[in-house]
Every structure is written in C-alpha cells, then in structure tokens.
C-alpha cells in the first residue's frame, strides 16, 4: 500500500508542478487511471511500477519544476496531493460497496420494468436510433472540418515551399537572409493551423454533449410511465449512461488533438531542416526543398485519413452504450461491471468540488490580503 501511495503522490506532484494551472480533469484522470491499473491486476501492476523508471522520472520532473511553482500552485500542490491520495484509498474501499448497491438498484428496476420489458426495450432502441440520426450530421461536419483544415494547411504551406525552392534555384546572393523569413512563416503557419483545428473541437464537443442531454431527457420521459416508484433509480442509471457518453466525447476530442499535435511534430522538422542547411551547401538545401512539397502532402493526407473515421466510430460507440443499457434493464441481464462508471463519476465530482472550493478560498484570501498590502504602502507621517 505504501508503494501505491508513493507512486500516486509522485504522479500528482508531477502534474501539479509541471503546470501552473492544473485542472480538475487532469488530476481525476491520474487518480482514476492509477486505480484502474491496480484494480486490473494489483500484484502485476505494483511489480511493474517497481521495475520501471516512472518514480525516478516523476521525481526528476518535480525537482526541475520546483523553483518555478508560484505561490498559488505551491499551495494547491500541498493540499491536493494528500486529498487525491486519500481519495484513491477510498476508491478501493468504496468499489465493492457501490457494486452491491448498483446490483440491487438494477434488480429493483428490472423487477418493476419486467411487465413492460418489450415496450421498454423498444423505447431504448428507438432512442438509440434517434441519437444516431442526430449525431450523423455532426460526424459529417467533423469529416468536412478536418478535411477543410488539412487542405487549408496544405494550401498555405505549399507556396512557402515553392518560394524557398525558387530562391535557391535563382542563386540569391544571401540565401540565409532570403530564406529565413519563409522558413519562419512556414513554421508559424503550421502552429496557426493546428491551433485553429484544436480550437474547433471544443464547440464541436459541446454541441454533441447538448444532443446527448436532449436524448437522455427524452428517454427518461418515455420510460417514466413504466418506472413508477423507481424513477430515482432509473434517473441514476441514465445519469451514469450520460456520463459515459460525455466521457467518450472528451476522448474523441483528445484523440483528434493528439493527432493534430502529432502532425505538428512531423511538419515542424521540415522548417528546422531548412534552417540547419542554410549554413551548409546549396546542393543539400535544394534536395531538401525539392522533397518538401511531397513530404508535406503525405503528412497532411495521413492526418486526414486517420482522423476522418473518428466521428462514425464515436457514433457507433454511443449506440453500443445504449444497447448495453437495454440489456442491463432487460430480464436476461448479465453481471456487468456497471458500477465503475458511477465510481469514476463520483471521483470526478469530488475532485471538481475540491478545485471549486480551493479557488474560492484562494480568491477570498487574496481579497483579504489586498487592504493590508495597500495599508503597507501608505507613508507613515513623521512625528514633529
């Protein structure tokens, strides 16, 4: 248990010290992923962590960043690490208890819905179909947006590659002075387009979450006549489903962002390569520039090909989760680990509450400290 606490603490310290503005989602993800890893096979996980360099790496990261942590982040780190470590210990204890509670909840729901099993099943199937239809345009929009952004990136970068190649071909007197602005703008355009693409993802994700909420509310209303006396239990199950779906939205957003960052990392060396060869011979520079456009086209096309299917895959995952709900509420449900999503939701709610309380207190402390600072600046009159 001591090793678990140490590794989790170091992971949290690394997150809090590496970012001045660490957020609740990052911390909750660290705790949940660690809990999931140990829950899958505690003995193997602990042995793996003992053998790996994770502890040393996180400790080194903490040491490197320690001097840069500001007062707010330092205070957050001191309070957050013990809170999150304790939260992880509680997860292990609460897991079995919650599992039993959810099992009883589902039993009561099934018993109440059993006389209407066919109608309930059909309502969920209809709702899943409506959700798929509603999200279909969003998948198309994602494909269109990704394709358009990729094409814009290719279209904006290609002229810079062509201009640099022309400058070299025409044997400008000072290649370094002539090419450096183009190489710098080339890199800037890469950064600009990647950030634009990532910027589009937040409103896209928010729109999907709204659709999910609408569908869950419609499903709740359609099932309400069959769930008399167990409406709260049904609401609880629908809240768990909505949480899972919205988590999928965030995972979709993260996957596309990661692909965009990977594209940036693949394109950035092109500009660096031009910079480095400005000091060398013209022949090597000409060869690099001649290959630049083709390399650019391949990287952008690979990005487009990787990301475009994500929307359809995501939609199918949501429909599959609706099907899992239908099976859970049906008369022949198996013993699924359905309590885990509720456990994670509770964890994230607690971490969000911690951050809200901490920020509120930090703001109050700052406000209270302000008059003292102003008072200290007031000159004290000299005695005559």
C-alpha positions as CSV (number, residue, x, y, z in Angstrom):
1,X,0.0,0.0,0.0
2,X,2.9,2.3,0.8
3,X,4.3,1.9,-2.8
4,X,0.9,2.8,-4.2
5,X,0.7,6.0,-2.2
6,X,4.3,7.0,-3.2
7,X,3.8,6.4,-6.9
8,X,0.4,8.2,-7.0
9,X,1.8,11.1,-4.9
10,X,4.7,11.5,-7.3
11,X,2.4,11.4,-10.3
12,X,0.2,14.1,-8.8
13,X,3.2,16.2,-7.8
14,X,4.4,15.9,-11.4
15,X,1.1,17.1,-12.8
16,X,0.7,20.0,-10.3
17,X,4.3,21.2,-10.6
18,X,4.6,20.8,-14.4
19,X,1.5,23.1,-15.0
20,X,0.9,26.4,-13.3
21,X,-2.8,25.9,-13.9
22,X,-3.5,22.3,-13.3
23,X,-7.2,21.4,-13.7
24,X,-9.6,19.0,-12.0
25,X,-9.9,16.7,-15.0
26,X,-6.1,16.1,-15.2
27,X,-6.0,15.2,-11.5
28,X,-9.1,13.0,-11.7
29,X,-7.6,11.2,-14.7
30,X,-4.3,10.5,-12.9
31,X,-6.2,9.0,-9.9
32,X,-8.7,7.0,-11.9
33,X,-6.1,5.6,-14.3
34,X,-3.9,4.5,-11.4
35,X,-6.9,2.9,-9.7
36,X,-7.9,1.1,-12.8
37,X,-4.4,-0.2,-13.4
38,X,-4.1,-1.6,-10.0
39,X,-7.6,-3.0,-10.0
40,X,-7.0,-5.0,-13.2
41,X,-4.1,-6.8,-11.7
42,X,-2.8,-5.2,-8.5
43,X,0.2,-7.6,-8.0
44,X,1.5,-7.3,-11.6
45,X,0.9,-3.5,-11.6
46,X,2.9,-2.9,-8.5
47,X,5.7,-5.1,-9.6
48,X,5.8,-3.3,-12.9
49,X,5.9,0.1,-11.2
50,X,8.7,-1.1,-9.0
51,X,10.8,-2.2,-12.0
52,X,10.0,0.9,-14.2
53,X,11.7,4.3,-14.1
54,X,8.3,6.0,-13.5
55,X,9.2,7.0,-10.0
56,X,12.6,8.4,-10.9
57,X,11.2,10.3,-13.9
58,X,8.4,11.9,-12.0
59,X,10.7,12.8,-9.1
60,X,13.1,14.4,-11.6
61,X,10.3,16.4,-13.2
62,X,9.2,17.6,-9.7
63,X,12.8,18.7,-8.9
64,X,13.1,20.5,-12.2
65,X,9.9,22.5,-11.8
66,X,10.0,23.1,-8.1
67,X,11.6,26.5,-8.4
68,X,9.1,27.7,-11.0
69,X,6.0,26.8,-9.0
70,X,4.2,30.0,-7.9
71,X,2.5,30.6,-4.6
72,X,-0.9,29.5,-5.8
73,X,0.3,26.3,-7.5
74,X,2.5,25.5,-4.5
75,X,-0.4,25.9,-2.1
76,X,-2.6,23.8,-4.4
77,X,0.0,21.1,-4.6
78,X,0.3,20.9,-0.8
79,X,-3.4,20.4,-0.3
80,X,-4.2,18.4,-3.5
81,X,-1.7,15.6,-3.2
82,X,-2.9,14.3,0.2
83,X,-6.5,14.8,-0.8
84,X,-6.1,12.9,-4.0
85,X,-4.1,10.1,-2.4
86,X,-6.7,9.7,0.3
87,X,-9.4,9.7,-2.4
88,X,-7.6,6.8,-4.2
89,X,-7.6,4.8,-1.0
90,X,-11.3,5.4,-0.6
91,X,-12.0,4.3,-4.2
92,X,-10.7,0.8,-3.3
93,X,-12.9,0.6,-0.3
94,X,-16.0,2.1,-2.0
95,X,-15.8,0.0,-5.1
96,X,-17.3,-3.3,-3.7
97,X,-19.9,-1.4,-1.7
98,X,-21.0,0.6,-4.7
99,X,-21.0,-2.6,-6.8
100,X,-23.5,-4.2,-4.5
101,X,-25.6,-1.0,-4.4
102,X,-25.8,-0.9,-8.2
103,X,-26.6,-4.6,-8.4
104,X,-29.6,-4.1,-6.0
105,X,-30.7,-0.9,-7.9
106,X,-30.7,-2.8,-11.2
107,X,-32.6,-5.7,-9.7
108,X,-35.4,-3.4,-8.5
109,X,-35.5,-1.7,-11.8
110,X,-35.7,-4.9,-13.7
111,X,-38.5,-6.2,-11.5
112,X,-40.5,-3.1,-11.9
113,X,-39.9,-2.9,-15.7
114,X,-40.4,-6.7,-16.3
115,X,-44.2,-6.5,-17.1
116,X,-43.3,-3.9,-19.8
117,X,-40.0,-5.4,-20.9
118,X,-40.9,-5.4,-24.6
119,X,-42.1,-1.7,-24.6
120,X,-39.0,-0.6,-22.6
121,X,-36.7,-2.4,-24.9
122,X,-38.3,-0.8,-27.9
123,X,-38.2,2.7,-26.4
124,X,-34.4,2.4,-25.9
125,X,-33.9,1.0,-29.4
126,X,-35.9,4.0,-30.8
127,X,-33.9,6.4,-28.7
128,X,-30.6,5.0,-29.9
129,X,-31.8,5.3,-33.5
130,X,-32.7,8.9,-32.9
131,X,-29.4,9.6,-31.3
132,X,-27.5,8.1,-34.2
133,X,-29.6,10.2,-36.6
134,X,-28.9,13.4,-34.7
135,X,-25.2,12.8,-34.4
136,X,-24.9,11.7,-38.1
137,X,-24.6,15.3,-39.3
138,X,-22.0,16.0,-36.6
139,X,-19.9,13.1,-37.9
140,X,-20.2,14.6,-41.4
141,X,-19.3,18.0,-40.1
142,X,-16.2,16.6,-38.4
143,X,-15.1,14.9,-41.6
144,X,-15.7,18.1,-43.6
145,X,-14.0,20.3,-41.0
146,X,-10.9,18.1,-40.7
147,X,-10.7,17.8,-44.4
148,X,-11.0,21.5,-44.9
149,X,-8.4,22.3,-42.2
150,X,-6.0,19.8,-43.7
151,X,-6.5,21.2,-47.2
152,X,-6.0,24.8,-45.8
153,X,-2.8,23.7,-44.1
154,X,-1.5,22.1,-47.3
155,X,-2.6,25.1,-49.5
156,X,-1.0,27.6,-47.2
157,X,2.3,25.8,-46.7
158,X,2.9,24.7,-50.3
159,X,3.6,28.2,-51.6
160,X,6.3,28.7,-49.0
161,X,8.0,25.5,-50.0
162,X,7.8,26.6,-53.7
163,X,9.1,30.1,-52.9
164,X,12.0,28.7,-50.9
165,X,12.9,26.3,-53.8
166,X,12.7,29.2,-56.3
167,X,15.0,31.4,-54.2
168,X,17.7,28.6,-54.1
169,X,17.3,27.9,-57.8
170,X,17.8,31.5,-58.6
171,X,21.0,31.6,-56.5
172,X,20.2,34.6,-54.4
173,X,23.2,36.4,-53.1
174,X,22.4,35.8,-49.4
175,X,20.4,32.5,-49.0
176,X,20.2,32.8,-45.3
177,X,18.7,36.3,-45.3
178,X,16.4,35.4,-48.2
179,X,15.1,32.1,-46.9
180,X,14.9,32.7,-43.1
181,X,11.6,34.7,-43.3
182,X,10.0,32.0,-45.4
183,X,11.1,29.2,-43.1
184,X,9.9,31.1,-40.1
185,X,6.5,31.8,-41.7
186,X,6.3,28.2,-42.7
187,X,6.6,27.1,-39.0
188,X,4.1,29.8,-37.9
189,X,1.5,28.6,-40.4
190,X,1.9,25.0,-39.0
191,X,1.3,26.3,-35.5
192,X,-1.6,28.5,-36.5
193,X,-3.5,25.8,-38.4
194,X,-3.0,23.2,-35.7
195,X,-4.3,25.6,-33.0
196,X,-7.3,26.5,-35.2
197,X,-8.2,22.8,-35.7
198,X,-7.9,22.2,-31.9
199,X,-10.0,25.4,-31.3
200,X,-12.8,24.0,-33.4
201,X,-13.0,20.9,-31.2
202,X,-14.4,22.5,-28.1
203,X,-17.6,23.9,-29.6
204,X,-18.0,20.6,-31.6
205,X,-17.7,18.6,-28.3
206,X,-20.1,21.0,-26.5
207,X,-22.7,20.6,-29.3
208,X,-22.6,16.8,-29.0
209,X,-23.0,16.9,-25.2
210,X,-26.1,19.0,-25.7
211,X,-27.5,16.3,-28.1
212,X,-26.7,13.7,-25.5
213,X,-28.5,15.6,-22.8
214,X,-31.6,16.0,-25.0
215,X,-31.7,12.3,-25.8
216,X,-31.3,11.3,-22.2
217,X,-34.2,13.6,-21.2
218,X,-36.4,12.2,-24.0
219,X,-35.5,8.6,-22.9
220,X,-36.3,9.4,-19.3
221,X,-39.7,10.8,-20.2
222,X,-40.5,7.9,-22.5
223,X,-39.6,5.3,-19.7
224,X,-41.2,7.2,-16.9
225,X,-44.7,5.6,-17.2
226,X,-43.1,2.2,-16.7
227,X,-40.8,3.2,-13.8
228,X,-43.3,4.3,-11.2
229,X,-41.9,4.1,-7.7
230,X,-38.4,3.5,-9.1
231,X,-38.0,6.8,-11.0
232,X,-34.9,7.9,-9.0
233,X,-33.2,4.6,-9.7
234,X,-33.9,5.0,-13.4
235,X,-32.6,8.6,-13.3
236,X,-29.4,7.3,-11.7
237,X,-28.8,4.8,-14.4
238,X,-29.4,7.4,-17.1
239,X,-27.0,9.8,-15.4
240,X,-24.4,7.1,-15.5
241,X,-25.0,6.5,-19.2
242,X,-24.8,10.2,-19.9
243,X,-21.5,10.4,-18.0
244,X,-20.1,7.5,-20.1
245,X,-21.2,9.1,-23.3
246,X,-19.8,12.5,-22.4
247,X,-16.5,10.8,-21.5
248,X,-16.5,9.4,-25.0
249,X,-16.9,13.0,-26.3
250,X,-13.8,14.1,-24.3
251,X,-11.8,11.1,-25.5
252,X,-12.8,11.9,-29.1
253,X,-11.6,15.5,-28.6
254,X,-8.4,14.3,-27.0
255,X,-7.7,11.8,-29.9
256,X,-8.1,14.5,-32.6
257,X,-6.0,17.0,-30.6
258,X,-3.3,14.3,-30.2
259,X,-3.3,13.7,-34.0
260,X,-3.1,17.4,-34.6
261,X,-0.1,17.6,-32.3
262,X,1.5,14.7,-34.0
263,X,1.0,16.4,-37.3
264,X,2.7,19.5,-35.9
265,X,5.6,17.4,-34.7
266,X,6.0,15.8,-38.1
267,X,5.9,19.0,-40.0
268,X,8.0,21.2,-37.7
269,X,11.3,19.4,-38.5
270,X,10.8,20.5,-42.2
271,X,11.3,24.1,-41.2
272,X,14.1,23.2,-38.8
273,X,15.8,21.2,-41.6
274,X,15.8,24.2,-43.9
275,X,17.3,26.4,-41.1
276,X,20.0,23.9,-40.4
277,X,21.0,23.5,-44.1
278,X,21.2,27.3,-44.7
279,X,24.7,27.0,-43.2
280,X,25.7,24.1,-45.5
281,X,26.0,23.7,-49.2
282,X,23.3,24.7,-51.7
283,X,23.0,21.2,-53.1
284,X,21.8,19.7,-49.8
285,X,19.4,22.6,-49.4
286,X,18.0,22.1,-52.9
287,X,17.4,18.4,-52.3
288,X,15.5,19.1,-49.0
289,X,13.3,21.8,-50.6
290,X,12.6,19.5,-53.7
291,X,11.3,16.9,-51.3
292,X,9.4,19.3,-49.1
293,X,6.1,19.6,-51.0
294,X,5.8,15.8,-51.4
295,X,6.5,15.2,-47.7
296,X,4.0,17.9,-46.8
297,X,1.3,16.3,-48.9
298,X,1.9,12.9,-47.5
299,X,1.8,14.0,-43.9
300,X,-1.4,16.1,-44.3
301,X,-3.1,13.2,-46.2
302,X,-2.1,10.7,-43.5
303,X,-3.6,13.0,-40.8
304,X,-6.8,13.4,-42.8
305,X,-7.1,9.6,-43.3
306,X,-6.5,8.9,-39.6
307,X,-8.9,11.4,-38.2
308,X,-11.9,11.4,-40.6
309,X,-13.3,8.0,-39.4
310,X,-13.4,9.1,-35.8
311,X,-16.9,10.6,-36.0
312,X,-18.5,7.5,-37.3
313,X,-16.6,5.3,-34.8
314,X,-17.7,7.6,-32.0
315,X,-21.4,7.5,-33.0
316,X,-21.3,3.7,-33.1
317,X,-19.8,3.6,-29.6
318,X,-22.7,5.7,-28.2
319,X,-25.3,3.4,-29.8
320,X,-23.4,0.4,-28.3
321,X,-23.7,2.0,-24.9
322,X,-27.4,2.5,-25.4
323,X,-27.6,-1.2,-26.3
324,X,-25.8,-2.1,-23.1
325,X,-28.4,-0.1,-21.1
326,X,-31.1,-2.0,-22.9
327,X,-29.5,-5.3,-21.9
328,X,-29.0,-4.2,-18.3
329,X,-32.6,-3.3,-17.9
330,X,-33.8,-6.5,-19.6
331,X,-34.9,-9.7,-18.0
332,X,-31.7,-11.6,-19.1
333,X,-29.1,-9.1,-17.9
334,X,-25.6,-10.4,-17.0
335,X,-23.4,-9.4,-14.2
336,X,-21.5,-6.5,-15.8
337,X,-19.1,-4.2,-14.0
338,X,-21.6,-1.3,-14.4
339,X,-20.7,0.3,-11.0
340,X,-17.3,1.5,-12.3
341,X,-18.7,4.4,-14.4
342,X,-20.6,5.6,-11.2
343,X,-17.4,5.3,-9.2
344,X,-15.5,7.4,-11.7
345,X,-18.3,9.9,-11.9
346,X,-18.3,10.3,-8.1
347,X,-14.5,10.7,-8.2
348,X,-14.6,13.4,-10.8
349,X,-17.4,15.2,-8.9
350,X,-15.3,15.2,-5.7
351,X,-12.2,16.5,-7.5
352,X,-14.2,19.2,-9.2
353,X,-15.7,20.2,-5.8
354,X,-12.2,20.3,-4.3
355,X,-11.0,22.6,-7.0
356,X,-14.0,24.9,-6.8
357,X,-13.6,25.2,-3.0
358,X,-9.9,25.8,-3.3
359,X,-10.2,28.5,-5.9
360,X,-13.0,30.2,-3.9
361,X,-10.8,30.3,-0.8
362,X,-7.8,31.4,-2.7
363,X,-9.8,34.3,-4.2
364,X,-11.1,35.3,-0.7
365,X,-7.6,35.1,0.8
366,X,-6.3,37.4,-2.0
367,X,-9.1,39.8,-1.4
368,X,-8.5,39.9,2.3
369,X,-4.8,40.4,1.8
370,X,-5.2,43.4,-0.5
371,X,-6.2,46.0,2.1
372,X,-3.1,45.0,4.2
373,X,-0.9,45.5,1.2
374,X,-2.4,48.9,0.4
375,X,-2.1,49.9,4.0
376,X,1.6,49.0,4.0
377,X,2.1,51.3,1.1
378,X,0.6,54.3,2.9
379,X,3.5,56.5,4.2
380,X,3.6,57.0,7.9
381,X,3.7,60.7,8.8
382,X,6.9,61.7,10.7
383,X,6.5,63.0,14.2
384,X,7.3,66.6,14.6
